[in-house]
Amino acid sequence: MTDDNVMSIEIEPESLIDLFEPKDWPGKMGLWRAALQIPMPPEYSTGGIAIPDEYREDQEYASYIGNVRAMGPLCFKSKTRGGVELAEDDGFKVGDWVMVGKHQGERFRTMDNTLWIVISDTQYIAVLENPAAFDCMSL
């Protein structure tokens, strides 16, 4: 515990990627949309006290980085609202790690407790070579 009575836990970023189990998207993808599977931190406890899911979710690195598991048939094959022509080479592909904004896309869980974010093809910030290198992955 810190002076502010806030619990802080450090998780090695590489451990999240190593524990990540890719899952298939359970359906057909929307035309310009992509589904990102979000790796969740493993169960942790400190001094015999289990850390609740609500605390882990509040700290989610999950808000920012996900693995592309499905893409719609028109991803990166159209123009943006601003008239910019998109090409498949300019974006991401299935299997890439992608950074998104905190409030981008729609977040939800499937019945097997997998966290997903569905974004449009223009809502990503960056494609990441090494997602474990980003500090936002620590709790």
Secondary structure, DSSP 8 states (H G I E B T S, - for coil): --TTS-------HHHHHHH------SS---TTEEEEEE------EETTEE--HHHHHHT-GGGTEEEEEEE-TTTTSSB-TT--B--GGGS--TT-EEEE-TT-SEEEE-TT--EEEEEETT-EEEEES-GGG-GGG--
